């Protein structure tokens, strides 16, 4: 056996030694050794750097190799068990009560393997070559009757989405999971099942934020007929201790990797759900969420809690749905819009009905909207597309609100317009001069 072969084998063998003598998962052991070898290569002059590079590369390769990584072997065993259980349940060979205990134990083991990792992206190759795992989880989720098991399965699905986002489109095209999630969410709201509501909201947000295709009319109409959005908004407007309860990081650890820009309360997840759903509508007249919010004359409801929290998100520097938008293989994010809160506020002010919509925005909240827009127009560069979005929004606000009666910060607003007009003029002159 030559020297190079020995170096390739040494890496995985060292990881196995650390794995067998600690409670760490395989990829954590591997990345810890990579850091050690990188330090030795940098600081110990007499060691052959070529040998270290080969050992480190072999350790990296072993993370996604089922023959080397014991965690992947365990996942294979667990998912094969789920496949067999699914077939037995569908065929009637076993009842759900017969296998409930084993099923709960296997889901717990899978969750432990996935939760204790340095990065879920280490599993992307593994899950991309095993898409049937997602289908098996979905089928068992459909067959299960226990709320806590349904919640655990949905949480595992979000892990699959994060590690391999192609699962979202795969499940959307091959199952009825989106409508099923919306239906179960309505039931969970009725039961006030906190963890169930959170898991379903998060999973729905992944679907709404990453599927580029326009939803078929039957899906939109089915969600509308469920009256789900009324239940979501009613829960938001309850404004009580239940909606301000924080979501447990233990239950949703993979998701929390990217959720840093807002506090993770049920209320904020409900708001994010409405924003992600709203993002699927390009035309306001087709948007049943928008129609419900603006139909205050008929439903006689107050949406001030929704409006207040929407303004709070509007004041953020980035799109709050960024945490749900997953990168494609080329490293870019799917998106049909620049910022979900700008889109929502723009949609709300796209109608003349908003002039009298004090049930959504109180006067102070309305002023905060103007403050944010002025700040953004002053700070954003001319080539930033979002500045155009803010300009379009302020046009809608002036046209379809009571702004003309208030003229709040009108001088600052006119100053912004003059600055932008002057910049455009000088840019145009500079462009012309370049040809002289």
N, C-alpha and C positions, 0 to 999 in steps of 0.2 A: 504493500500500500504506500503510495507516494506521500510526500510531505503535505501537498495541497489538500489531498483527501483527508488526511488526519486533522488538518485545521478546520475543514468544513464539518467534521464530526465532533470536534472538541466543543464548538459553540453550543449545539443542542444538548450535549452531555452535561455541560456546566449548568445550563438552565434547568435540566432535569434534577440535578443534585440540589439546587436551591429550591426548586418546586417541592421536592419530596421532604425537605427538612424545614419548610415554613408553611404558613397558612395563606400564602399569596397565590393568586392565579398565575397561569403560565406567562401571559404577556407582561405582567408586572415584573416577574422574575427576569424575563428576557430584557426588558428595557432598563432594569436596574443594572444588569451586567454590561449592557451597552455603554451606560454612563461610566462604569468602572473602567472598562477597556479604553474608552475615549480619554479618560483622565490619565491612564498609564501611558498611552501612546504619546500624549502631550508632554508628560512630565518625566518619563524615564527614558533617557537618551540611548541606552544600550540595547533596548528591545527593538526587534525588527518590525517596523511599521507596517510592512506588507502583510506579515502574519496576522497582525492585529486587525487589519482591514478585512481580511478573509474570514476571521473568526466572527467579527461583528456582523458581517453580511450574512453569515450562516445563521446567526442568532435571529436576525431580522426575518429571514426566510422561514425559519421554523415556527414563527408565531402563527402564520396562516396555513401551516402544513398539518393536516389531520393525522399524519403518521408520526409527527413529532410532538404536537401539542395535545396533552391529555385532556384539556378543557374541551377541545373540539371533539375528541372521541366521546366524551361524556355527553356533549350536546347531540351527537349522532344517536347515541343510545336513547336519550330522552325523547328526541323527535320521532324516532322509530316507534317508541312506545305510544306516543300520541297518535301516530298514523294507524297503528293497530287498534287502539281504543276507538278512534273515529269509525273504522270499518265495522267493529263489533257493535257499536251503538247504532249505526245506520242499518245494519243487517238484523238487529234485534237479538243478537247472540248474548249481549250483556245489557243490563239496565243501567241508567245513569247512577242510581244509588249503589249498585254493585262496585263501581269503579271510582266513585267520588273521592274516597280517601287516597287511593293511589294517584289519581289525577292531580289532586291538590298538592301532594308531595312532589311530583315531577315538575309541576309548574313552579313550585317554590325553589327547587334545585336549579331550574333553568334561570330563574330570576337572579339567584345568587351568583351564578356563573357570569351573567351579563352585567350585573351591577358593579362588581368589584374589578373594574378594568381601568387601565390608564386612558384608553380611548376606544369607543365603540367602532371607530373606523378600522381598527385592527381586524374586525370580523367581516368587513365589507365583501372580501373575496369569498369567504365561506358562505355567507347568506346569498350572494348573487348567484352562486351555483346550486343553491338549494331553495328555490322559490316555492316549492311545494310545502315547505314548512309553514309559510304564511297561510296557504289554503287550508292546511290541516288545523291550524289555530282558529281560523275563521269558522270552519265547520263545527269544531268542538264548542266554540263560543255560541253558535246558533243552537246547539243541542243542550247546552248547560242550563240549569235552572237556578243555580245559586248566584246571588248578586256578587258576592266577593270573588268568586271564580271568574265571572264575566269581567269584572273590573281588572283582575290580574292579567287575563288574556289580552284585553285591550291595551294595557300597559306594555305587555310584551310586543304587541304589534307596533307600538310607537318606537320601541327599540329597533325593530327591523327596519322601520322607515328611516331612522337616523343612521343606521349602519349601511343601508343600501336603499336609496330613495326610489329606485325602480319598483320596489314593492308597492308603492302607493298607486302608480298607474296600473300595475299588474292586478292588484285586488279590485281596483275601480272597474277595470274592463272585464274581469272574470267573475265578479260576484255582485251582490246587491248590498255590499257592506255600508255604503254611504247612507242609504235609506234606513237600513237596519240600525245604524248608529243613531240617527236622528230619532227614530221611534223609541229606542231604549232610553235615550236622553230625556225624552218627554216623560217616560215612566219614572225615571230616576228623580226628576224634579218633583213629580207628584209625591214620591216616597221620601223626598229630602235625603236621598242617599248621597252623602257628601263626596266620598271617594269615587263612587260611580259617576256622578255628575262631572267631576274633574277629569276623570279618565276619558269619558266620551267627548267632552269639550275639546280636550287636547288633540285627540285622534281626529275629530272633525276639522279642526284648524289645519292639521297637516294636509288633509285632503283638499280643502278649499284653497290653501295657499300654494299648492304644488301641481294641481291639475290645470294645464293650460287650456285644454279644450273647453268649449262652451257646454254646459250641462244640457242634456236633452230636456225638452219641455215637460216630459212626464216626470222627471226627477224634481224639477222646480215646482211643478204643480202638486206633486205628492208632499213635498216639504211644506208648501203653503197650506194644503188641506189639513195637515197635522195640527195646525195652529201652534206650532212649536215656538215661533218667534214671539207670540203673545206670552207664552209661559216663561221664556227667557227674560223678556223685558219686565214682566210682573215680578220675577224673582229679583232682578236688579233693583227695582223700585221699592222692594220691601225694606231695603236699607237697614237691615238688622244685623245682629251678631253673627248669624249663620253665613251671610255673604261676605263678611269681613274676616272670616276664619282663614288662616293660612293653609295652603296646600302642603302636605308633608313631603319633604325632600327625600325621605326614606322610600316613599312609595313611587316617586317620580324622578329618581336620581338621573337617569339618562337624559330626560328632558331638561333638567335644570342646568345642564352643562352650558347652555346658551342663553338662558333666561336671566339676564342681569339688569335690564334697563327699567323694569317695573317691579313693584312688590307683588309676590305671587299669592294673591288672595283669590278666593272664588269669584268675587266681584270683578276683578280684572280679567279673569279667564272668561267670564260671561261677556264682558265688553269685547275682548279679542275675538270671541266667536262671532259676534254681530259684525265686526269689522271684516273678518275673513269671509263671511257669507256675502256681505255687501260687495266684496271685491269681485264676485262672480258675475255681477251685472254691469254691462257697459251702457245700457240705456235706462234712465230713471223711470220711464213709463213701464218698464218690465220688472221693476224692482219692488217686489211685494213687501220687503222689509221697510223700504223708504215710504211706500204708500201707507203702511200701518202707522209709522211714526208721524206722518203729516196729516193723517186723518183724525186729528184731535177733536174736530167738531162732532164726529160721530161716536168715537169711542170714549170721549170725555175723560181721558187719562193724562196723568202727569208723567213726563219722562225727564224730569229735572236731574235725577241722580245719574241717568244715562248721559245727559248733556254735560253735567259737571265733570264726569270722568272722561268723557270724550275730549273736552277742552284741556284737561290735564295731560292726556296723551298727545294732544296736538302741540303741546309745549315742549315735547321731547325733541332731541336732536336727530333721532333716527326713527325709522318705521318700527313700531312695536311688534309687527308680525315677522320681523327679520329672523327671530328665533325659530320660526316654523319653516322658513324658506330654505330648502336644501339645495346644495349645489349639484349640478349634473356632472357627468364624467369629465367634461372640459373645465370644470371648476367655476362655472358661472351659475348665477342663481336665476331660476325661473321667475318672471314677474311681468304682469300686464300693466303695472302702474308704479309710480315712484314712491308713494307713501300712502298707506291705507287710511290714515286719519285725514289727510288732505282730501282724499277721494270721498270719504264719508261726509265731511263738512261741505264739500263742493256739491255733492248730491243733495244734501239737505237744503242748500240755498239755490238749487236749480229750479225750484218751484216758487211761485208767488205766494203759495200758502205759508211759506216761512215768515212772511211779514208779521203775521199774528201768532207765530209759534212760540209764545212765551212759555209753553209747557215743556219745551226742550232746552232753550237757552235763557237763563235769567240775564238781566242787564249787565251784571258784573262779569258773567261768563262771556257774554257777547263782547265786552270791552277787552277781555283777555285775548280773544281771537284777533282783534284788531292790533293789539300790542305785539302779538307774536308775528303777525304778517308784516308789520312795519319793521320789526327787528330783522326778519329774514330777508326782506327786500333790500335793506341796507347792507347786510353782511354777505349775501350770496353773490357769486360772480356772474357775469353776463352769459357765460357758456354753460352754466348749471341749469339743467332742464327743470329742476324743482322751482327755480325762481319764476319760470313761466307758469308753473302750476299755481304759485301764490298770486301771481298777477291775474290769472283767470279766476281764482277764487274771490279776490277782492272785487272784481267786476261783478260777479254773481251776488255778492253781499250788498253792494251798492244798489244793484238793480232790484233785488228781491228781499230786502229787509227794511227795517225802519231807520237805517243809517242816515238817510237824508234829513230826518227830523232831529237826529242827535249830533251829527257832524263831529263825532268823537275823534280827537287828534287829527283833524282835517289838514292842518298846516304841515304836520309831519308826513302825512300821506301824500300831499301834493309835492313836498320836497323829494320824496322817494320817486315819484313819477318824473319830476324834472331831472333828477340825477340819471335815471335810466334812459330818458329821452336824449339827454346830452351825450351819454356814453355811446348810444346807438348812432348819434349823428357823427361823433368824432371817429367811431369805428368805420362808418361809411366813407368819410372823407379820407381816412388813412388808406382804405381799400382802393379808392379812386386814384390817390396820389401814387400808389405803388405802380401804376401803369404809365406814369408820366416819365 
